[in-house]
């Protein structure tokens, strides 16, 4: 199990954040995180339900974490283990994650795959997403995994889709000419681009594209 506390700053004042493994008692709060983090046009059938959350804590509790502020679950992140082949990076989110149920979790996998990360909008200025990502990096290091990997949504892309290809859009983001809410955040967390993945997820804002991104374990031998 995992638990860490540290201060974050809200309006210049320190506030205690607790990053920890989530459990069954947290399910209502986790479902609310999903509802607030991914409003329409994000498909509602892709939001967590209790059965999926049961699978997360049963199959890979090490990858089931949340962040709490003043007793309220402010965000969550879920991961699983997989065997990732960098030479063949194309896949869909449904294929790798068993549509979020992580029935495909492979205890022998060398890569920690990010299934999901979400922060309630009212907490997003506290940089809690980075705390969750750092917790997953710590898991990668402690368990001597090769990398953390996952597809990053491109929710800003729909505004440029008529004039830019997905590749051109990401080039603009990497050049700093465009800020994407998800990709720019992941870059700030140390994630590195691997490949554009078409048809990754039913995601109107991203035009179904994602940018596969990884964080390689600097201690991996």
N, C-alpha and C positions, 0 to 999 in steps of 0.2 A: 504494500500500500504506500501511497505517496501523500505527503503533507508538507507545505512550506508556507511561511508567512512573510510578508514584507510590506513596506509602506508604498502607497501610490499617492499622487497629489491631486486633490480636487479643489479647484479655485485657490490654489496656493497652499492649501492645508493638507497635512499628511493624514491619510486614511489607511487603515489596515486591510490588506487583501489576503485572503487565504486560498491557496491553490492546493487542491486535494483530489483524491480518488472519489468519484461519485458512486452512489449506491441506490438501492431501491427506494429509500425514503426521499431521494432527490428527484424522482421521476416527474412529478408534477411541475417542479421548478424548471427542469430541463426541457420539458415540452413547451413551457412558456417562453424559454429562451429561443427555441426554434421558431415559435409563432411570431415573436417580435423581430428576430434577426432576419427572417426571410419572408417578407410580406409579398403579396401578389405584385408582379406577375409570376413570381417563383411558384412552381407547381406545389400545391398543398399536399399532394400524396407523397412528396419526397421528404416531408417533415417527420421527425421521429415519432414513433408510437411506443407503447409500453413493451410490446414484444421485442422490438428491436433493441430497446434499452436493456431488457433482460439478457439478450444475447451478448451485448457489449460487456456487461459486468460478469457474465458467466464464462465467456470464451477468452477474453483478454482484458481483465480488470486493470492491468498496467497501462492500458491505452485509453482508459475512461476517466477523464479528469474534468474538474470544473473550477471556477473561481468564484469566491463568495465575498460580498461586501455587506457589512452590517447584517449578517444572517440571510441575505438575499442572494440567490444564485444569479450572478451577473453574466456568466458566459460558460461555455463548455467546449471541449475538444475531444474527439474520439479517433483512435488509431487502431491498426491491426498489423500483423506481420504478413509479409508476402515475399515471394521470390521474384525479384525485378530484374529484367534483362534490358540493360541500356541500349543494346543493339536493336531491340524490337519494342519501342516505347509506346506504340499506339494501342489503346484499349478504351473501354468505356468505364465510367464510374460504376454502373450496375454490374458489369462483369467482375470487376476486381473486388467490390465490396459486398456482393450478393444483395444488391439494392439496399445497402445500408445495414443489413442484418449481420454482416461479417461471418456468415457461414463458411466463407472462403479463407478465414484466418488460418495461416500456416505456422504452427509453432516453430518450424525449422526455417522460416523465412529470415533472410539477412537484411531486409529493409522494412522500416516502419512506415506504413502507408497511412496518410492522413485521410480519414473518412469524412471528417466534418470539423468545422470550427465556427462558432457564432458568439457574438457579444450583443447584449441588449443595447439598443441605440442610446439610452440615457447614460450608459457607462463607457461609451466609446472614446471619450477624451482622456480616460485614465490609463490607456495603453495596456489594457488587460490581455488583449490578443497576443501581445509579445510575451507576457508572462506565461500564457498557456503554451506558446511555441517553444519557449525556453525549457519548460518542463518536459516537453517531448524530446528536445535535444538531449536533455539530461538522461532520459530513458535510453536513447540511442547509445550514448557513451557508456552508461552503467552496464548495459547488456551486450556491449561490444558488437553492435549492429553496424552495417556498412554505411547506411544512409537513412535519412527521412525523405520521403518522396510523396508527391500528391499533385493532383490537378488543381490549378488556381482558376476560379471563375474570372471572366473578363467582362464584368457587368457594364463597363463604360463603352464597350465595343459597338453596341447597337446604334449609338449616336454617330458612328463613323463608317458603318458597314457599307453605305452606298458609295463611299469614296476610297476606302482603304480595305485591302485584304487583311485577314487576321494577322498575317506575318508583318505587314506594314504597320498595323496598329501597335503591335508589341514593340517594333523598332522605335516607334514614336514614344512609347512609354519608357523604354530603356534609355532613350536620348534625353528624357526629361521634358519633352514637348507636350506630353499628355500625362495626366495623372489618372490612373485607374484605381478605384476604391480598394480592390482586392490585390491586384498584381503589385501595385506600388507598396502596399502594406507588406506583402510577402518579401519583396526585395529588401525592405527596411529591416526585416527579421533575419536576413542572411540567406534566404532561399535563392537558388541560382536556376536560370532557365535551362530546360532540357529539350523540349519539343512542343510545338503546337499540336494539339489533339483535336481534330474535327469530330463532331458527333459525340462528345464526351458525356454530355448531360442534357436533358431536356430543359433548356435554359434560354428563355426568350431574350433576356438582356445581353447574354453572351453570344447569341446566335448559335447556340449549342457548342461553341468552342471552349477550350480551356488551354492554359499554358501549364504543361507538366514542369514542375520545379522540384529541386532537391536541395538538401543540406547534407553534405558528406561529413562523416565522423572524422575529425582531424586526428583521432587516436587509433583509427582502425588500421590493423596490420594484416 
